[in-house]
Amino acid sequence: MLYAVRFHDRADRLATRERFLAAHIAWLAERRDRVLVAGSLRTEPGTAPVGGLWIVEADSRAEVESIYATDPFWTEGLRERVEIFFWSKALPERVPV
């Protein structure tokens, strides 16, 4: 099953994002079989990130929660909250997911 995961960052933790970005990217690379698409969200191009969006392949919401629980951005306190949605993809033959 596919899930859309929307992360909201703590506004006062931009330094945390910068400090752990390389570890976060390496962590994502190790989980590319589950985290199919990932990226930061910004209010406008070139502005500071306000969160992130992932498309995750998992068997359950609990599995999604167990995946992000070890992400450096989560463990180091960057994320304020997370929303998890089951995603029914339209046009399933289209890439990237």
C-alpha positions in Angstrom: 0.0 0.0 0.0 1.1 3.6 -0.6 1.0 6.3 2.0 1.6 10.0 1.8 3.4 11.3 4.8 3.5 15.0 5.5 6.0 16.3 8.1 5.7 19.7 9.8 9.0 21.1 11.1 9.4 23.1 14.3 9.9 26.7 13.1 12.8 27.3 15.5 14.8 24.3 14.5 16.3 25.3 11.1 19.8 24.8 12.6 18.8 21.2 13.4 17.8 20.6 9.8 21.1 21.9 8.5 23.1 20.0 11.1 21.5 16.6 10.3 20.7 17.0 6.6 23.5 14.7 5.4 22.6 12.0 8.0 18.9 12.3 6.9 19.8 11.9 3.2 22.0 8.9 3.9 19.2 7.4 6.1 16.7 7.9 3.2 19.1 6.3 0.7 19.2 3.2 2.9 15.4 3.0 2.8 14.7 3.8 -0.8 12.8 0.4 -1.1 10.2 1.8 1.3 10.5 5.6 1.0 9.9 5.9 -2.7 9.8 9.7 -3.0 11.0 12.3 -0.4 11.6 16.0 -0.3 11.3 19.2 1.6 8.2 21.5 1.4 8.6 25.3 1.2 6.1 28.1 1.0 8.0 29.5 -2.0 11.1 28.4 -4.0 14.3 29.5 -2.2 12.7 29.9 1.2 13.5 27.8 4.3 11.8 24.3 4.4 8.7 24.1 6.6 8.5 20.3 6.5 8.6 17.4 4.2 6.6 15.0 2.0 7.2 11.3 1.5 5.5 8.6 -0.5 6.0 5.4 1.4 5.2 1.8 0.5 4.2 -0.1 3.6 1.8 -2.8 4.8 0.2 -0.5 7.5 0.2 2.8 9.2 2.1 1.2 12.0 4.9 0.2 9.6 5.0 3.8 8.3 5.4 5.0 11.9 8.2 2.5 12.5 10.0 3.7 9.4 10.2 7.4 10.2 10.9 6.7 13.9 14.6 6.3 13.2 15.0 9.2 10.8 17.6 11.7 12.2 15.2 14.5 11.5 12.6 12.8 13.8 15.1 11.6 16.5 16.8 15.0 16.8 13.5 16.9 17.3 13.2 18.7 14.0 9.7 17.4 13.3 6.8 19.0 15.2 4.1 16.6 13.9 3.3 14.2 11.1 0.2 13.3 9.1 -0.1 9.9 7.5 -2.6 9.3 4.7 -3.4 6.2 2.7 -2.8 7.2 -0.9 -5.0 6.0 -3.7 -2.8 6.9 -6.7 -4.7 7.9 -9.8 -3.1 6.7 -13.1 -1.1 4.0 -11.4 1.0 3.4 -14.6 2.6 6.8 -14.3 6.0 7.3 -12.8 7.7 7.8 -10.3 5.7 5.7 -8.0 
